[in-house]
Every structure is written in C-alpha cells, then in structure tokens.
Amino acid sequence: MALSYFPNASRVGSPQPVVESPPKQQLNEGVQEVYLEHKNRLLQALDSTKSILGDLRKFNKDAWVVRYPQLRSQPAALEPAGPSRRKSMRRSLSFPDDPTFEAEVIVSPAKAGLTRSVTLATIPDNEEQEASPAEEEGDRLISPEEASDFHVFRLDLKLGPHGSSASPAALVAQLEKSSIANLLDDRILNAVNHLDKLRSRIEDKSSKVLVTGDLNAGKSTFVNALLGREIMPVDQQPCTTAFCEVHDATENDGKEELHILKEGVPYSVTDESTFTRASLADLDAIVSENENDSQVLKVYLRDPRDPQASLLSNGIVDISLIDAPGLNRDNTHTTRVFARQEEIDVVVFVVSAENHFTLSAKEFLMNASHEKAYLFIVVNKYEQIRDKAKCRRLVLEQIKQLSPRTYEDAEDLVHFVDSQQALHESTPSFSNLESALRSFVLVKRSKSKLAPASTYLTKLLSDVDLLVGANAIVAQTELDRAQNDLQRVRPVLEKMKSGRELLEETLESVEDLGASRTRMRTKEILTDALERVGQGKLGVDLSSISLPSYPGLFGIWDYVREVRRTLLVSLDAAVKLAEDEARVVTTEAVNKVSQLGDEHLPEGVERSRRVFMPEAMFSARADKKGNRKSRRTSGTVVAGGMYGLGIGLAQRPDMLETTFFDLFDVHHQFWIHFGEGKSVEHDDMAVSTLGYASVGLGALTMIGGKTLGARGLFEGVVRIWDLLENETARRWAAPVLGAVTIGLAAYFVIELPSTVPRTVGRRIKASLAKEGEELGEDGSFVGAHAARVSRETRKVLRLASWDLRERFRAAMEERGREVHGAEEIEKRAKRALEWFHEVERRAGEVRESVVLIGTA
C-alpha cells in the first residue's frame, strides 16, 4: 500500500520501491482515513492499558505484594549446552527483597519484540527447538539483551559497589517487600500519568516537531532553511535560549507576528491577556535581550510555497515547528528540553558533522528512544567535511547504538546536509530531507504521531509481561509449597484430632491405674506388717532390723522399751517398702506416658525434657529460702512420720512410751481366760502355768506401786483386808500365795521373753487401730499411708500427663495454624496466579492492536 511506512527497510542502504503518488485529494483522504483508524485503535489501547495498570496497583495494594524481579545472565561456564538461541535467553531470576530465592528462567521475546514471557527453565536444552532464522532476524523493538530488564518500571536499586556496606545485598535486602512494592507503585503511577499525556497528545489534531541538538549544531539555520526564509536568530555564538514555536499564519487569522507568552498563564491565540504581541523584526532583539530568561515564543508565518512543498501550510494538518535551546548550554535548559520532548510528536535532532554526538546528545537520544523508536536525525555542516565517507560511517555507528530502529531506516531518517548552503540555494540532499520529513510528519502520520505512543505502550506492556510473569512464578512456587505443606501437615492434624480423645482416655487410665495400684499395694504391705507386729514379729523381714535379745530379769524394762522401738521401726520400714514399690509402679506409668507421647506426638515436636527421679518422691519440698516446707494437714502418720514433723513411728514419744501393760496385758489375759473366747487374739501358751501366773499377776497388778497411784494402792489394801476377814479365804490364802509366787516365778523365767513382743505388738496395733477409729478409714495408719502414696503417685503421673497434654495441644494448635496458613497461602496464590494469567491475556489483546499500528 502506498501509505505503508518504509517497507522492507531492514538495513542501511537498501533500495526503496518506487510508488507513484496519487492525486492530492485522494492522498489526503487516504491519509486521514488510515490515521483515524490507527488513532482510535491506539486510544482504546491506551485506555485498556491504563485499566490494567489501575488494576495492578489495586492488586498490589489489597491482595498481593507485587515483587520486583531481577534477571541476570548466567556466566558462560554455567550455561548448559544447547542451541545458542536458547542459551542467550536463559536468565537467573531473583528478587532484591529475598536473596534466598533464585530460579533459572527463560525470557522469550516474541516476534517483532512486542512481548516477552518468563517461564521456569524446566525443559532440557537438548529438547528445546532452535529458533527459526525468520525469528532470529525478525523486526524487534526489544532485543534479547533488553528483554531481561525493565524499561518503564525500572527501579534504581544499585546503591553501591558489590561487596560494600552500601551494596544491594547489604541495603536493598533489608527493605521490606512492601517498601519495594511502594517504589514499584510509584513507577506504575508515573506510567499512568504518562498515558494521560499520550492520550492528550494523540487527541491533539496538530503535530509538534521539536528541533533540538547540541550548541552550535546549526538548529536555527536548519529551521530557517525549512521555512525558506531567515526568521530564527543566527549567530556564531549560542543565541537561542527560548522555545520558539513556529505556526502557520492561518492559525492567527493570516497575520504574521510574534506572541510572547506570559508565564503561568494558559495561552490562547484569541485572548490577548495571555500574551504580548510583537513584530517578527523584533525577534532577534527579544531573544538577545532575554538571553538568560526561559521564554516561550509563538511565531506565526505565511508560507507562499505550494502545500506539497511547504511543511507548515501543508493542507493536511496543523504543524508547529519548535526551535529549542541547545542541550549542553546549561543544566536548566537541558532539563527543560528533556521534559518538553515528552509532549512532542516528532524529534528532529540536529548534530554537527564536526563534533558528532556529545554526552548530552547521547543521553537525550537514549531517553527519547524509550518512547520514540524513530528519530529524525540531521547531520549538519556535512559539506564542510573532507572525509565524508568516514564521517557517515562514524555517525551511523553511533546511531545504531543510540536508536536501533532509526538506524534500520537510516535511508529516510538520517540526512547529511548543509543547512547554511540550503538556505541560499536548493540542494538535492536538503530537498530529499524535506521530502522525507514531510512524508514522516504528514503522510506517515501514524508513524510520526502515533508511533511514539505505540512504542511506549510496547515497552510498557513488555514490562507488565515481565512483572506478571515473574510474579506468576512466585505465585506458582508459593502454591506448590503450600500444597506440599498441606499434604504433609493436614494428615498429621487429622490424625491428632482423631487420636486426641483416645490419648485423654489412655492418660486418665494410666493415672487411675497407677494410683489404684500403689494404693492397693500399700494397703497390702501395711496390713500384713500390722498383722505381723500384732503377733510380736517384725513388720518386714530385713537384715538390718532384728528383735533385741532378752537381757535377763534385771533388764526387763529396757528390753520392753527396745522391743517397742524395734517393732515401730519395722512398721516404718514397711512404709518405706510401700513407697519403694510405689516408685517402681510410678516409674512404669511415667514410661507409659512417655510411650504415649512417642505414639501420639508428630515428628519434629520436641519431647519432654523432664527427668523423672523416683527418689524425689515422698520427700519434703524446700521453700525458696531452702527450708523444708511444712505439709501438715492432719495428725496422720505419713512418709514414715507425722505431717510437718518429719518423724516416723519409732520417733513418736507417745508411741515409744513403755508401761507395765507391755509386760502383761491384764485386759487381754482376762478376756482370754474369763471372757468366753471374746479375746481379740488367741495365743498359743500353756494355760495351766499362765493361769496360775495370771492370778498372781492380777494381784500384783492391784498392788504394784510402779504402775498404780496412791488411790489404787489404798483400794488394793482394802480389798485384801476384806478378803482376809473371810475365814474361808484365810484358809486358802497360803496356797494361793504360794501358787502366785510359783506362777510369777515361772512367768518371768519361762514365758516373759516370748510374751513381751506379742504383748507390745498387740498394744501397738491396738493403739494405731484406736487412732483409726477416731480419724476414720482415711485417717488410719494403713488408710492414710495408702492415700498418701496413691496421691503422690497420681501427682507425678498427673504432671507427666499434663506435660504431654500441653505438648499435644501446642503441637495440634501449631499444626492447625500451619494448615490454616497453608490454606490461606494456597487460596491467595491461586487467586494471584489466575489474576496474573488474566492480566497476561488482557495485555495480549491490547498488544495485538498495538502490533497492527506499529507494523502499518
């Protein structure tokens, strides 16, 4: 089609097809029709892109912290073998806010460089297909090298040299994800604002052509040559410090004049309060007198040339030709030029053939190329160069680096002219320049006015592709990790929930069983010990405890006391034996609790570090000051002693008190012989001898001054006197006294050593039984010790069970939190992944319309 822009111009110097020009009216109608079609499509693309960016900002704020990716080329030594095309696209993906994350990805620029995709490098290189030559040589706006970096969303996170305290690893890694996300949000907001500017520029029916360049490059001379008359001030010294916008006089009612705009007031050609009128002849003086001021001047000119030869009076669209100050005059003017180019449709950059591109020129062109893929470059003062071929080669090499798309169309976009010569006489080179510029600005208006917006959208959408592609990888990684965590943790949680009731029942069973076992066993041991003591035997058989030897009649009292103490010691030993067996039972139960922990606690949960020390059971606790703590709750004998006293039966003064009844229990003997078998015990002894002895001992008891008081002695004398007054009694007195004497002697000599332990044991048993009757079953010697031992066992087991319950509860809560957290991450990652894929789809639809504009 005649309207296509520079078809097949893929390399410098390639021949161009010759297309016959259609009639002027047909040309204008065709240009307008194509332009309006592209314009409407581009406006829709701008609106759609703005909507995408708005949704991205909202998603970044409310649902997902958008991560900022960094792509680095792999070292050659680490690159896998494979097609060079694929190797060149492999990158290492990481994030500055998470140095631990790193993945190998493939960044694939699509055809025409309009998009790029980021995918995990999961396919081996030898299975990847090598790109076709057409794809290798395809027309790209984004090279494979550029595909690994941002264009619009780029964040400057390089805060210092690598390895220093100000390096990215040392500083950026300390930033929170939200901090970098906020920086990224600012970039997105700037992009949204720029899209608004692009929309305003596209909707503007006029076209703005900015002529700029370095100082003394001949910009003003070039503008005069384009206008065909000397309007702009020209001097050997830099003289243009103002922005001079040249318009067709038809926009000012056909009047040629100069409007000096007032600062801070929106300009309107119909409102004289917004400007000051001046004559064109005063332009030179105004510029010279206000050299240090940053003015904006509107210059209205009439061009008498035919519309087909004139740029201003072209009959198609309103054109404004802007002559800008030199770039490297000072920082202020350079910054203003940089800012102004954002609202310009076409940049005509004038460079001196003598100096080529300065640093300011290179920076400007690199900045402008982010939006404008095509720049119109004029190499001025070319005729003054002797080695023109060398000059052309050097300039084109620099343009290739600065603006690749311009270099590809250098035949029509790069012109080597001499503006000073063209101002006075027509030259073929300048005529070609004017024709190419008119074609670029008017006929190819879709390129000149719409292409900058299309280029910006291309790179913006490319950044969106990179951003959502990298974040989709993060979302997929988090989704996989969350699902793996759920597969690992959820069964554990379900098992713990189902086993919690069983664990509780088992622990209660262990506690109850351990306490009941120790209670019953203590009762058995102590009951048996009391029975043995009641029979005059030791409560337990221990080599360390034995009954004393009978010392003879003269040591009878000490013998009785020692027998009582030994029997009490044996009962204390029985208590200790019961405690020792309780320790064994408790140890077994504690081990059972530990086994339950191993069975019910999941892996990774720390087991209890409590060490059960059986010897610590039944010991008095020390208070904070180191004193033995009192645990007196009653007068019951516990732990071998009284509550709070810490003594056993063998140390109780009331239990050690020895009486005459320890030698002979009158009450017991009376019931044996005269109580019709109602005695509490039945002893194996010689009735005949003991019968006689009992009578004598009975009488002796009545008169024994050791055990009886004065009243008892008096009563005994009275009874004997009454007895002797009876004649029959006097007749039997002598035989009875004899029998008593003989019986008493026989008792002391024969029966006393074996009778004393039984007598003392019966009295000890009876004394403890009497305490039990007063205090109840739980207060008896056996019951109290059984309850105490059982209670101590239960306390130990309850502590062990409580520790296991707490660990189980904490572990289940932790697993619950892990499951809940993993489910939330899974849900959020799924939603993010779906959203990123949706953004990719929406961006792809927008990209299709941009592709059509860029290739038309």
Secondary structure, DSSP 8 states (H G I E B T S, - for coil): -TTSSSTT--STT----------HHHHHHHHHHHHHHHHHHHHHHHHHHHHHHHHHHHHHHHT------EEEE--TTTS-SS-HHHHHHEEEEEETTEEEEEEEEEEEE-GGG--EEEEE--S-GGGS----HHHHT---SS-TTGGGS-SSS------S-TTSTTSHHHHGGGS-HHHHHHHHHHHHHHHHHHHHHHHHHHH-SSEEEEEEESTTS-HHHHHHHHHTS--S---SS----SEEEEEEGGGGTT--EEEEE-TTS---TT-GGGEEEE-GGGHHHHHHHTTTS--EEEEEE---S-TTT-SSS-SSS-EEEEE---TTS-HHHHHHHHHHGGG-SEEEEEEETTT---HHHHHHHHHHHTT-S--EEEEESGGG-S-HHHHHHHHHHHHHHH-HHHHHTHHHHEEE--HHHHHHS--HHHHHHHHHHHIIIIITHIIIIIHHHHHHHHHHHHHHHHHHHHHHHHHHHHHHHHHHHHHHHHHHHHHHHHHHHHHHHHHHHHHHHHHHHHHHHHHHHHHHHHHHHHTTS-SS--TT--------GGGHHHHHHHHHHHHHHHHHHHHHHHHHHHHHHHHHHHHHHHHHHHHHS-TTS--------GGGTT---B-TTS-B----SSS-EETTEETTT---GGG-HHHH---GGGT--HHHHHHHHHSTT--S------HHHHHHHHHHHHHHHHH-TTT--HHHHHHHHHHHHHHHHSHHHHHHHHHHHHHHHHHHHHIIIIIHHHHHHHHHHHHHHHHHHHHHHHH-GGGSHHHHHHHHHHHHHHHHHHHHHHHHHHHHHHHHHHHHHHHHHHHHHHHHHHHHHHHHHHHHHHHHHHHHHHHHHHH-
